[in-house]
Amino acid sequence: MNCFSYIVTRDFGFAPNPFGRFCTLATCKPRIRKKADVGDWIFGLTPKHLDNNLVYAMRVNEKLTFNQYWFDNRFQYKKTILNGSLKKTFGDNIYYFDESTQNWHQADSHHSLENGVINERNLNRDTKGEFVLISSEFFYFGINSIPIAKELKESFVVGINHRIVNEKIALKLIDNLMNNFEFGFHGKPRNFNDFERYDGVS
C-alpha cells in the first residue's frame, strides 16, 4: 500500500470533489493520479499558514480513464452545470478523448477559460495524470480540517509536490480516523463561496 500526501492549496470542492457518494480526484496532482493504485491512500493537508491540518483522506477504490469516468452513469452528477447549484459549478467530470477527432474535450468549467474556451495549460496538466481516482471510503473535512498528531505530522508535511508517507505512520492516522469519524463529508470546502475559474498559473 502506498500513501500519498500533498497540500490542498485551493479547496473549492473541485480537486478533490467530495460531493455525493464518492470523493473523486480527476484533475490536478497528475503524478499522484498516475501512480496511485486501488487500495492506496491519499491525504490532503492545508497550507502551512493554516497549520497543515488534514483536509481529507481517501482510500482509492477505483482507478478509471477519463472516458470511463465521463460515460459512467454513476458520475454524471459530477459533470459541471454552470447555471446549477454551487456544487454543480465545481463538477470535476470535465474531460473525454474523442477517438474520431483525436482531440480532448474540456467542458466549460472551473478549469476552462471564459465561455468554455479550452484552457490548454489546465488540460495538458490534468490529462498527464491519465486517470481519475474514485473513493467511497473517504473522510472529507474541508473548512473543518482537523489537526494531525504532533508525532505523526512531520511525516505528512510536504512542499509544492507530494510525498510518500511511511505505511506504518499512515496507518496510525487512518486508525485514528476510523475510530473517531464516519466515512463521508464533514465540512464544506474552504474556498466554497462563489464560482470562479482557475487559470492554471496562480
VEXPAVEX-621356 format. One line per 10 residues: number of its first residue (from 1); their letters; for each residue x, y, z of N, C-alpha, C, O. Coordinates in pm, 1 decimal. Layout:
<atoms>
NUM	A	X:Y:Z:X:Y:Z:X:Y:Z:X:Y:Z  ... .
</atoms>
This chain:
<atoms>
1	MNCFSYIVTR	84.3:-119.7:0.0:0.0:0.0:0.0:87.7:124.6:0.0:177.0:138.3:83.6  62.1:214.9:-93.6:129.0:343.8:-95.6:38.1:451.4:-38.1:-84.0:445.2:-52.8  98.3:550.0:27.3:22.3:658.0:89.2:83.1:790.5:44.5:201.0:817.1:67.8  1.7:872.5:-19.4:47.6:997.9:-77.4:-5.6:1116.2:3.6:-121.8:1117.6:44.0  79.7:1213.8:26.5:40.5:1334.2:99.2:76.6:1457.1:16.0:182.1:1461.8:-47.3  -12.8:1556.8:16.9:15.1:1681.4:-56.3:-64.1:1795.0:5.2:-151.5:1772.7:89.0  -33.3:1917.4:-36.7:-101.5:2035.7:13.4:-217.7:2072.4:-79.8:-199.4:2086.4:-200.7  -336.3:2087.6:-22.2:-453.3:2132.5:-98.3:-452.3:2285.4:-95.3:-508.1:2347.3:-4.8  -388.7:2344.2:-194.4:-371.4:2489.8:-197.9:-504.2:2561.5:-220.0:-532.5:2662.8:-156.0  -584.7:2508.5:-310.6:-715.5:2566.6:-342.9:-822.5:2462.4:-316.7:-828.6:2360.2:-385.0 .
11	DFGFAPNPFG	-906.1:2488.0:-218.6:-1008.3:2390.6:-177.7:-1146.8:2442.9:-215.5:-1217.5:2500.3:-132.7  -1184.7:2421.9:-342.9:-1312.8:2468.6:-394.7:-1418.1:2357.9:-399.5:-1534.8:2384.7:-428.2  -1377.9:2234.2:-371.6:-1468.2:2121.9:-393.2:-1455.6:2068.3:-534.7:-1543.0:1996.6:-583.4  -1344.9:2104.3:-600.5:-1319.2:2060.3:-738.1:-1213.8:1950.8:-742.3:-1231.8:1849.2:-809.5  -1103.7:1971.3:-670.6:-996.7:1871.2:-664.5:-941.2:1867.1:-522.3:-852.5:1945.3:-488.1  -992.7:1777.1:-439.9:-1088.7:1672.4:-474.1:-1231.6:1725.5:-479.8:-1262.0:1834.2:-430.6  -1317.5:1645.6:-541.1:-1460.9:1673.5:-541.6:-1525.4:1574.9:-443.0:-1533.0:1455.3:-471.3  -1571.8:1624.8:-327.0:-1617.0:1534.9:-220.0:-1767.9:1515.6:-212.4:-1818.3:1460.0:-114.8  -1840.4:1560.9:-314.5:-1985.9:1563.3:-306.2:-2050.4:1432.1:-349.7:-2003.3:1364.9:-441.5  -2159.0:1397.7:-281.6:-2229.1:1275.2:-314.4:-2163.5:1154.8:-250.9:-2090.1:1166.6:-152.8 .
21	RFCTLATCKP	-2190.4:1040.6:-307.0:-2140.7:913.7:-251.2:-1990.3:898.6:-264.9:-1927.0:828.1:-186.3  -1932.0:965.8:-366.1:-1791.7:943.9:-397.9:-1709.0:1070.7:-381.9:-1754.5:1180.7:-413.1  -1586.8:1053.3:-332.7:-1485.7:1158.0:-337.7:-1396.5:1123.2:-456.6:-1346.6:1011.1:-466.9  -1376.7:1219.5:-545.8:-1302.6:1192.0:-668.2:-1187.8:1290.2:-685.8:-1198.3:1407.5:-649.9  -1079.6:1240.9:-740.9:-965.6:1324.4:-777.9:-946.1:1304.7:-927.3:-887.6:1205.8:-971.5  -997.3:1402.9:-1005.8:-999.2:1390.3:-1150.9:-909.5:1491.8:-1220.0:-879.2:1478.0:-1338.5  -866.9:1593.7:-1146.0:-783.3:1698.9:-1203.0:-671.3:1730.7:-1105.2:-671.2:1683.4:-991.6  -575.1:1812.2:-1150.9:-458.5:1847.8:-1069.0:-384.0:1721.4:-1025.0:-425.5:1610.5:-1058.5  -276.1:1737.1:-951.4:-195.7:1626.3:-898.3:-179.2:1510.3:-997.1:-212.2:1396.6:-963.3  -129.0:1536.4:-1117.9:-118.9:1430.2:-1218.7:-28.9:1314.4:-1178.3:-56.6:1199.8:-1214.0 .
31	RIRKKADVGD	78.0:1341.7:-1104.8:168.2:1232.5:-1066.7:100.3:1136.0:-970.6:116.9:1014.5:-981.0  23.9:1191.0:-877.0:-47.9:1103.7:-783.9:-152.2:1021.7:-858.5:-162.8:901.0:-836.7  -229.6:1085.4:-946.4:-335.2:1013.2:-1018.0:-278.4:903.5:-1107.9:-341.9:800.3:-1129.2  -159.4:926.9:-1159.8:-98.0:826.5:-1246.6:-38.7:710.9:-1166.6:-45.4:595.8:-1209.8  19.1:740.5:-1050.9:90.8:638.6:-974.3:1.8:559.3:-879.6:25.0:440.2:-858.6  -99.2:623.1:-822.2:-179.0:556.8:-718.4:-255.7:438.8:-775.3:-301.1:442.0:-889.7  -269.7:334.6:-694.3:-344.5:215.5:-732.5:-457.5:191.0:-633.9:-462.8:251.9:-527.0  -546.5:102.2:-670.8:-656.0:64.5:-581.8:-597.9:12.3:-450.4:-507.7:-71.5:-450.0  -650.6:62.6:-340.0:-601.3:24.3:-207.8:-507.6:126.1:-146.1:-485.1:124.5:-25.0  -452.0:215.5:-229.0:-365.2:321.5:-176.8:-448.8:430.0:-108.2:-569.5:440.6:-130.0 .
41	WIFGLTPKHL	-381.9:509.9:-25.2:-448.2:621.3:43.1:-387.8:753.3:-1.1:-268.4:762.2:-29.8  -471.7:855.2:-6.1:-427.5:991.1:-39.2:-471.4:1084.2:72.4:-585.8:1079.8:117.7  -378.2:1168.8:116.1:-405.2:1264.4:224.4:-380.7:1405.3:172.0:-275.9:1433.1:113.8  -477.3:1493.8:192.8:-462.9:1633.4:154.5:-456.3:1721.4:277.6:-540.9:1710.1:366.3  -356.4:1809.4:284.5:-333.9:1895.7:401.2:-357.0:2042.5:365.4:-343.5:2082.3:249.7  -391.8:2121.5:465.9:-398.8:2265.7:447.3:-257.6:2322.0:433.1:-161.3:2257.3:474.2  -243.7:2442.0:375.2:-111.6:2505.4:366.5:-53.0:2534.1:505.0:-122.9:2528.3:606.2  75.5:2565.0:507.0:147.3:2587.6:632.5:81.2:2694.7:719.0:72.7:2678.8:840.7  33.8:2804.9:657.0:-25.2:2913.5:735.9:-157.7:2873.1:800.6:-211.4:2944.7:885.0  -209.8:2755.4:759.0:-329.6:2700.1:821.7:-295.5:2573.5:900.0:-381.0:2488.1:923.4 .
51	DNNLVYAMRV	-168.4:2563.6:939.9:-119.1:2460.9:1032.8:-106.6:2320.2:975.6:-90.4:2224.7:1051.5  -113.8:2305.4:842.8:-101.4:2171.4:783.0:-196.9:2070.5:845.8:-159.1:1957.1:875.4  -320.1:2113.5:865.5:-423.4:2022.2:914.9:-470.6:1929.3:802.7:-438.2:1949.7:685.7  -546.8:1828.1:840.2:-595.8:1731.2:741.8:-725.8:1779.9:678.5:-826.4:1797.4:747.3  -723.0:1801.8:546.5:-842.6:1840.6:471.6:-924.3:1716.9:436.2:-1046.6:1715.7:450.4  -855.1:1612.8:389.7:-926.9:1489.5:354.2:-830.3:1371.9:348.9:-708.8:1388.1:337.5  -888.9:1253.8:357.4:-815.9:1129.1:337.0:-907.7:1036.1:259.3:-1025.4:1022.8:293.0  -855.8:972.4:156.8:-938.6:880.8:77.6:-861.1:755.2:41.3:-743.4:759.8:5.7  -931.0:643.3:51.7:-876.3:517.2:1.7:-920.4:502.7:-144.2:-1038.5:518.9:-175.0  -827.9:472.8:-232.4:-862.3:456.6:-373.5:-935.2:324.2:-391.7:-878.6:217.2:-369.2 .
61	NEKLTFNQYW	-1062.0:332.5:-432.8:-1142.1:212.5:-457.9:-1147.6:174.9:-605.0:-1163.5:57.8:-639.6  -1134.1:276.0:-692.1:-1133.5:253.1:-836.9:-1038.5:351.6:-902.4:-1012.2:460.0:-850.3  -987.6:311.2:-1018.2:-900.0:395.5:-1098.5:-949.6:387.6:-1242.5:-933.5:285.0:-1308.6  -1010.4:497.0:-1291.2:-1074.5:497.5:-1421.9:-1001.0:588.0:-1519.7:-933.2:682.3:-1479.0  -1014.6:559.1:-1648.3:-968.2:652.3:-1750.2:-1067.5:769.1:-1754.7:-1177.5:759.9:-1700.3  -1028.0:877.4:-1819.4:-1118.9:991.2:-1831.8:-1246.3:952.0:-1906.6:-1355.6:994.2:-1868.7  -1233.4:871.6:-2012.4:-1351.7:831.7:-2088.3:-1442.5:741.2:-2006.4:-1564.8:752.7:-2014.9  -1385.3:652.1:-1928.0:-1467.1:568.5:-1840.1:-1544.4:654.7:-1740.6:-1662.6:631.5:-1715.4  -1477.2:753.0:-1685.4:-1539.8:843.3:-1588.3:-1650.2:925.4:-1654.7:-1759.3:939.8:-1599.5  -1621.6:978.7:-1772.7:-1715.5:1065.3:-1843.6:-1846.7:994.0:-1874.7:-1953.9:1052.9:-1861.0 .
71	FDNRFQYKKT	-1838.9:867.2:-1916.6:-1957.3:795.3:-1963.0:-2023.7:708.6:-1856.0:-2132.1:655.3:-1879.6  -1961.6:693.4:-1739.3:-2018.4:610.0:-1632.5:-2141.2:678.7:-1572.8:-2133.7:793.9:-1530.0  -2253.5:608.0:-1570.2:-2378.5:665.2:-1518.4:-2367.0:711.6:-1373.8:-2436.7:804.4:-1332.8  -2279.9:648.1:-1296.5:-2266.0:684.9:-1155.4:-2210.9:825.5:-1136.3:-2232.3:887.4:-1032.0  -2140.0:876.0:-1236.7:-2067.8:1001.9:-1219.2:-2119.8:1115.5:-1306.9:-2052.5:1217.0:-1325.0  -2240.1:1097.5:-1361.0:-2299.3:1205.1:-1439.8:-2326.3:1327.8:-1352.8:-2321.3:1441.1:-1400.7  -2355.2:1304.2:-1223.9:-2383.4:1416.3:-1134.4:-2258.8:1500.7:-1106.7:-2269.7:1610.5:-1052.0  -2142.5:1451.6:-1143.1:-2019.1:1527.5:-1122.9:-1978.1:1606.1:-1247.8:-1869.2:1663.3:-1251.6  -2064.3:1609.5:-1349.9:-2038.4:1695.3:-1464.9:-2078.0:1838.7:-1430.0:-2175.9:1861.7:-1359.0  -2001.6:1933.7:-1480.4:-2024.7:2074.4:-1449.2:-2154.5:2126.0:-1512.1:-2181.9:2102.2:-1629.7 .
81	ILNGSLKKTF	-2233.6:2197.2:-1431.1:-2350.0:2270.8:-1479.9:-2335.6:2412.5:-1425.8:-2360.3:2437.2:-1307.7  -2295.7:2505.0:-1511.8:-2261.7:2639.1:-1464.2:-2381.8:2720.3:-1418.8:-2365.7:2816.7:-1343.9  -2502.1:2683.6:-1462.4:-2621.0:2753.5:-1413.5:-2694.2:2672.0:-1306.7:-2811.3:2696.0:-1277.2  -2623.1:2576.4:-1250.6:-2680.0:2493.6:-1145.1:-2636.0:2540.9:-1007.0:-2595.1:2655.7:-989.7  -2644.6:2451.7:-909.5:-2602.2:2484.5:-773.5:-2451.1:2505.1:-770.1:-2380.8:2471.8:-865.5  -2401.8:2560.3:-659.3:-2258.1:2581.7:-647.1:-2182.7:2449.0:-657.8:-2074.2:2443.3:-715.7  -2240.3:2343.0:-602.1:-2177.7:2211.6:-615.2:-2163.1:2173.7:-762.2:-2058.9:2122.9:-803.6  -2267.1:2198.2:-840.3:-2264.5:2161.8:-981.9:-2160.9:2243.7:-1059.8:-2098.8:2193.1:-1153.2  -2142.7:2371.1:-1020.5:-2046.7:2453.7:-1093.6:-1903.5:2404.6:-1075.6:-1816.4:2433.7:-1157.5  -1879.6:2329.4:-967.1:-1745.4:2276.6:-943.9:-1735.4:2126.8:-973.9:-1648.1:2057.7:-921.3 .
91	GDNIYYFDES	-1825.5:2077.7:-1059.1:-1815.6:1938.9:-1101.1:-1682.4:1910.7:-1169.0:-1632.8:1992.9:-1246.0  -1624.5:1794.2:-1140.5:-1489.8:1763.5:-1192.2:-1489.1:1666.6:-1309.4:-1382.3:1630.4:-1358.7  -1607.6:1623.6:-1355.2:-1615.1:1530.4:-1468.2:-1617.7:1612.8:-1596.3:-1723.9:1634.6:-1654.6  -1500.0:1658.6:-1640.0:-1493.0:1760.0:-1745.8:-1416.6:1716.3:-1870.9:-1408.3:1793.2:-1966.6  -1361.1:1596.3:-1872.6:-1275.6:1556.4:-1985.3:-1320.5:1426.7:-2050.5:-1363.9:1333.4:-1983.0  -1309.3:1422.5:-2182.9:-1309.2:1294.9:-2253.1:-1227.2:1310.8:-2381.1:-1211.3:1421.4:-2432.9  -1175.8:1198.8:-2431.1:-1094.7:1199.6:-2552.4:-1178.9:1147.3:-2666.8:-1229.7:1035.3:-2661.2  -1193.9:1228.8:-2771.4:-1273.5:1193.4:-2888.6:-1186.3:1114.0:-2985.8:-1097.0:1169.5:-3049.9  -1212.7:984.9:-2995.9:-1130.7:898.9:-3082.0:-1141.9:938.3:-3229.2:-1046.5:922.9:-3305.5  -1258.5:989.0:-3268.7:-1279.1:1020.9:-3410.3:-1197.1:1141.2:-3454.6:-1150.0:1146.3:-3568.3 .
101	TQNWHQADSH	-1179.8:1238.4:-3364.8:-1102.8:1358.1:-3399.2:-963.1:1358.3:-3339.0:-878.5:1440.6:-3373.9  -940.5:1262.3:-3245.8:-812.7:1255.2:-3174.1:-785.6:1383.5:-3094.9:-671.7:1429.1:-3084.3  -892.6:1440.1:-3039.9:-881.8:1561.8:-2960.4:-946.9:1544.0:-2824.3:-1041.3:1466.7:-2808.0  -894.5:1617.3:-2727.1:-954.3:1620.3:-2594.4:-1069.4:1719.9:-2589.7:-1061.9:1828.0:-2648.3  -1174.3:1683.0:-2520.5:-1284.9:1773.8:-2490.1:-1269.0:1819.9:-2345.4:-1249.7:1738.1:-2255.5  -1277.0:1950.1:-2323.4:-1274.5:2006.6:-2188.6:-1404.3:2084.9:-2170.0:-1428.5:2182.7:-2240.8  -1487.0:2042.8:-2076.2:-1615.3:2108.7:-2053.8:-1595.6:2249.6:-1999.4:-1493.0:2280.4:-1938.7  -1694.7:2333.9:-2021.8:-1697.4:2468.6:-1965.4:-1703.4:2453.3:-1813.7:-1802.3:2403.6:-1759.8  -1598.0:2495.8:-1745.4:-1582.7:2457.4:-1605.0:-1481.7:2545.4:-1532.6:-1431.2:2643.2:-1587.8  -1453.6:2509.4:-1409.6:-1352.7:2575.2:-1327.1:-1216.4:2576.8:-1395.3:-1136.9:2667.6:-1371.0 .
111	HSLENGVINE	-1188.1:2478.8:-1479.6:-1057.1:2467.8:-1544.1:-1053.9:2516.3:-1688.3:-950.5:2505.4:-1754.1  -1164.9:2569.7:-1739.1:-1163.8:2625.2:-1874.4:-1155.4:2776.7:-1868.7:-1164.5:2836.6:-1761.5  -1137.6:2838.7:-1986.1:-1141.0:2983.5:-1995.9:-1286.0:3030.4:-2009.6:-1377.3:2948.1:-2017.3  -1307.2:3159.8:-2012.6:-1442.4:3214.2:-2026.2:-1511.3:3157.0:-2150.2:-1449.1:3132.9:-2253.6  -1643.0:3136.3:-2135.4:-1727.3:3086.3:-2244.8:-1687.9:2946.1:-2290.4:-1718.8:2905.4:-2402.4  -1619.6:2872.8:-2202.7:-1587.0:2734.2:-2234.1:-1469.5:2714.9:-2325.9:-1445.4:2603.9:-2373.3  -1395.1:2821.7:-2352.3:-1274.0:2807.5:-2434.3:-1172.7:2722.0:-2359.0:-1151.4:2741.1:-2239.3  -1110.9:2628.7:-2428.8:-1018.5:2535.5:-2364.9:-899.8:2609.4:-2303.6:-835.8:2691.5:-2369.3  -871.9:2579.6:-2179.0:-751.8:2628.0:-2112.4:-644.8:2520.9:-2132.4:-643.5:2419.5:-2062.8  -556.0:2544.2:-2227.2:-457.1:2442.5:-2264.7:-364.1:2407.9:-2148.5:-321.8:2293.2:-2134.0 .
121	RNLNRDTKGE	-333.0:2506.9:-2066.6:-243.4:2481.1:-1953.8:-306.2:2378.4:-1859.2:-241.0:2281.8:-1819.4  -432.7:2399.9:-1823.8:-500.2:2306.0:-1734.4:-521.1:2170.9:-1801.7:-500.3:2066.4:-1740.1  -562.3:2173.3:-1928.6:-586.6:2047.8:-1999.5:-460.6:1962.8:-2004.3:-464.9:1843.4:-1974.7  -349.3:2023.3:-2041.3:-224.1:1947.0:-2054.4:-179.9:1888.9:-1921.2:-136.3:1774.0:-1914.9  -191.0:1968.3:-1813.5:-150.8:1917.3:-1682.1:-246.4:1807.6:-1634.0:-203.2:1702.4:-1586.9  -375.7:1833.6:-1646.7:-473.4:1737.2:-1596.1:-464.9:1603.2:-1667.5:-465.8:1498.3:-1603.1  -456.7:1606.0:-1799.8:-459.2:1480.7:-1875.7:-329.4:1402.2:-1865.3:-326.6:1283.3:-1897.2  -222.1:1466.6:-1821.1:-98.6:1391.7:-1794.8:-119.3:1288.1:-1685.1:-48.9:1187.3:-1679.7  -215.7:1313.6:-1598.5:-243.6:1219.0:-1490.0:-307.5:1090.3:-1538.1:-301.9:988.6:-1469.0  -368.2:1093.5:-1656.3:-423.7:976.7:-1726.8:-545.2:913.1:-1659.7:-628.8:854.8:-1728.7 .
131	FVLISSEFFY	-557.4:922.3:-1527.6:-662.6:850.5:-1457.6:-738.7:940.1:-1360.3:-691.1:1045.5:-1318.2  -858.9:893.4:-1326.3:-942.5:954.8:-1223.2:-948.9:857.0:-1106.8:-975.7:738.4:-1126.2  -924.3:906.5:-986.5:-926.9:821.3:-867.5:-1062.1:835.9:-797.5:-1111.0:946.8:-776.1  -1120.6:722.9:-763.0:-1255.8:718.0:-706.5:-1251.0:657.3:-567.2:-1184.0:556.6:-544.3  -1323.0:719.8:-474.0:-1326.6:666.0:-338.3:-1467.3:674.5:-279.8:-1533.2:778.2:-287.5  -1511.8:563.8:-221.3:-1634.4:563.5:-140.4:-1598.6:549.8:8.0:-1685.8:551.4:94.9  -1468.8:536.3:34.6:-1419.3:527.6:172.0:-1329.6:648.8:196.4:-1207.7:642.6:180.4  -1392.5:757.6:234.9:-1318.0:882.0:248.3:-1367.3:962.2:368.1:-1480.1:946.4:414.7  -1278.8:1048.4:415.6:-1310.7:1145.9:519.9:-1278.6:1283.0:461.5:-1162.5:1312.7:433.4  -1378.4:1365.0:443.5:-1355.1:1498.4:390.2:-1398.2:1601.4:494.4:-1514.7:1606.0:533.7 .
141	FGINSIPIAK	-1302.7:1684.2:539.0:-1328.1:1781.7:644.6:-1337.1:1925.4:594.1:-1405.0:2008.0:655.0  -1269.4:1955.9:483.7:-1277.0:2088.7:426.6:-1244.0:2198.2:525.3:-1136.4:2198.4:585.1  -1336.8:2292.2:542.6:-1315.2:2405.9:631.6:-1302.0:2362.9:777.8:-1251.5:2438.3:861.0  -1347.6:2241.8:808.3:-1335.1:2186.3:943.5:-1214.1:2094.1:954.2:-1216.6:1995.8:1028.3  -1108.8:2126.0:880.6:-987.9:2043.5:880.7:-941.8:2013.9:1022.7:-953.6:2098.1:1111.7  -889.7:1894.8:1042.7:-852.4:1851.0:1176.8:-700.4:1842.6:1192.7:-630.4:1811.8:1096.2  -648.7:1869.4:1312.2:-503.8:1860.2:1333.9:-454.7:1715.6:1326.5:-526.4:1621.7:1361.3  -333.6:1700.9:1281.4:-266.7:1571.0:1281.3:-177.6:1565.8:1403.9:-107.6:1662.6:1433.9  -179.1:1455.4:1474.4:-99.6:1441.4:1596.1:46.0:1480.6:1570.6:102.9:1448.1:1466.4  105.3:1551.3:1667.7:240.8:1603.5:1651.5:342.0:1496.2:1614.7:432.1:1519.5:1534.2 .
151	ELKESFVVGI	326.4:1378.4:1674.2:425.0:1273.4:1649.5:412.8:1213.6:1508.4:502.0:1141.1:1464.4  303.4:1243.4:1437.5:283.4:1192.7:1301.8:301.5:1300.2:1195.3:336.3:1271.3:1080.8  277.5:1423.2:1234.9:264.2:1533.1:1138.8:384.0:1549.3:1046.0:367.0:1571.6:926.1  502.7:1538.5:1099.4:624.4:1559.9:1019.8:630.1:1467.6:899.4:686.2:1503.4:795.8  572.6:1349.6:912.5:576.8:1251.9:803.6:481.9:1287.0:689.4:494.8:1234.1:579.0  386.1:1376.8:716.1:286.2:1412.5:615.2:314.5:1545.4:547.1:276.3:1565.6:431.9  381.2:1636.2:617.8:401.7:1771.3:565.0:494.8:1767.8:444.0:595.8:1697.4:443.2  458.3:1845.5:341.9:532.9:1844.4:216.0:528.5:1984.3:156.4:450.6:2068.8:200.5  612.4:2008.6:56.0:614.7:2138.9:-10.7:515.5:2144.6:-124.7:396.8:2118.1:-105.6  564.3:2179.7:-245.6:473.6:2202.2:-357.2:435.6:2073.9:-431.0:339.7:2075.0:-508.2 .
161	NHRIVNEKIA	505.6:1966.5:-410.5:475.8:1842.6:-482.3:398.2:1747.0:-392.2:298.8:1786.4:-331.3  442.1:1623.2:-383.4:379.3:1529.2:-290.8:489.0:1442.7:-229.8:602.8:1442.6:-276.7  454.1:1370.6:-126.5:549.6:1277.9:-67.5:480.6:1145.8:-39.2:358.7:1138.9:-23.4  562.0:1041.0:-33.3:512.5:909.5:5.0:529.0:896.3:155.9:639.2:911.2:208.5  419.9:868.5:224.5:421.0:857.6:370.0:448.1:712.2:408.7:392.8:619.5:349.5  533.2:694.2:508.1:559.7:560.9:560.4:427.7:492.0:596.3:342.8:550.6:663.5  411.2:369.1:551.7:283.6:298.7:569.7:243.2:284.9:716.8:126.0:300.9:751.1  340.4:255.3:803.2:307.8:239.1:944.8:258.6:369.4:1006.2:166.2:369.5:1087.5  320.4:479.7:967.0:277.2:611.0:1015.2:137.4:643.1:962.4:51.1:689.9:1036.7  116.5:617.4:833.6:-13.6:645.0:773.2:-123.6:562.9:839.0:-234.4:612.6:859.4 .
171	LKLIDNLMNN	-94.1:438.1:872.0:-195.5:351.5:933.7:-237.2:403.3:1071.4:-351.4:383.9:1113.1  -145.9:468.4:1141.3:-181.6:526.6:1271.2:-285.5:637.1:1253.7:-380.7:646.2:1331.3  -267.0:721.0:1151.8:-364.4:826.2:1125.5:-496.2:766.1:1077.3:-603.6:809.4:1119.2  -487.8:667.1:990.1:-608.8:601.8:940.2:-687.7:538.4:1054.5:-809.9:551.5:1060.1  -618.9:469.8:1145.5:-685.9:409.3:1260.6:-755.0:515.4:1345.3:-866.6:494.5:1392.9  -688.4:629.3:1364.2:-748.9:738.5:1440.1:-876.1:788.5:1372.4:-976.7:814.2:1438.6  -870.9:801.8:1242.1:-988.5:846.3:1168.0:-1101.4:745.2:1178.2:-1216.7:781.7:1201.1  -1068.2:619.1:1161.4:-1168.6:512.8:1167.8:-1237.4:506.8:1304.2:-1356.8:478.7:1313.9  -1160.1:533.6:1408.3:-1213.8:523.1:1544.5:-1293.9:645.5:1587.3:-1369.7:639.4:1684.1  -1277.6:755.9:1516.0:-1339.7:880.2:1563.1:-1437.3:945.6:1465.1:-1509.5:1038.1:1502.2 .
181	FEFGFHGKPR	-1439.8:898.1:1340.5:-1526.0:961.9:1241.3:-1591.8:856.5:1152.3:-1539.6:746.5:1133.8  -1706.8:893.0:1098.2:-1772.1:812.3:996.2:-1715.2:851.6:861.1:-1672.6:965.6:842.7  -1713.8:758.5:765.9:-1678.0:794.0:630.0:-1773.3:902.4:579.6:-1891.2:903.8:615.2  -1721.4:993.0:496.7:-1808.0:1088.8:431.9:-1768.0:1233.0:449.0:-1651.7:1264.3:474.5  -1865.4:1320.3:434.7:-1849.0:1464.5:425.4:-1868.5:1527.9:562.8:-1972.7:1509.9:625.9  -1766.3:1603.2:609.5:-1771.7:1661.4:743.7:-1755.9:1813.9:743.8:-1743.2:1873.5:850.8  -1756.4:1877.0:628.5:-1743.0:2022.5:624.0:-1728.7:2070.6:481.0:-1667.5:2002.8:398.5  -1784.3:2186.3:450.9:-1776.9:2237.8:314.2:-1633.1:2275.4:279.5:-1552.6:2299.0:369.6  -1599.3:2281.4:150.3:-1464.8:2322.7:109.3:-1431.2:2462.8:158.9:-1519.1:2548.3:169.4  -1304.5:2485.7:189.0:-1258.1:2611.9:246.7:-1288.1:2731.5:156.8:-1320.4:2839.1:207.2 .
191	NFNDFERYDG	-1278.3:2715.3:25.4:-1298.9:2825.2:-69.0:-1433.9:2817.7:-140.9:-1451.0:2875.2:-248.4  -1527.6:2747.7:-81.6:-1657.3:2720.9:-144.9:-1752.2:2838.7:-121.6:-1841.4:2832.0:-37.0  -1732.0:2946.4:-197.6:-1812.1:3067.3:-180.8:-1884.3:3104.2:-310.1:-2007.2:3100.3:-316.2  -1809.0:3139.7:-412.0:-1864.8:3173.0:-542.8:-1785.3:3099.9:-649.6:-1668.0:3067.6:-631.0  -1851.9:3074.3:-762.8:-1781.5:3009.3:-873.2:-1673.5:3101.9:-928.4:-1695.3:3222.1:-943.5  -1560.4:3046.3:-957.4:-1454.8:3117.7:-1027.3:-1375.0:3018.3:-1108.9:-1380.9:2897.4:-1086.4  -1300.4:3071.6:-1203.9:-1217.3:2985.3:-1288.2:-1072.4:2987.9:-1240.2:-1026.0:3085.3:-1180.8  -1003.4:2879.2:-1267.6:-860.8:2872.0:-1233.6:-779.7:2880.0:-1361.4:-798.7:2799.7:-1452.8  -689.1:2977.1:-1368.2:-612.7:2998.0:-1491.1:-497.2:2900.9:-1509.4:-435.3:2896.5:-1615.7  -468.3:2823.1:-1406.0:-359.3:2726.4:-1416.9:-224.8:2781.7:-1377.7:-123.9:2711.7:-1386.6 .
201	VS	-221.6:2907.0:-1334.1:-94.6:2970.9:-1300.1:-90.9:3011.3:-1153.2:-1.9:2968.7:-1079.6  -185.1:3091.6:-1110.6:-184.1:3149.4:-975.1:-212.6:3044.9:-868.0:-215.2:3077.3:-749.3 .
</atoms>
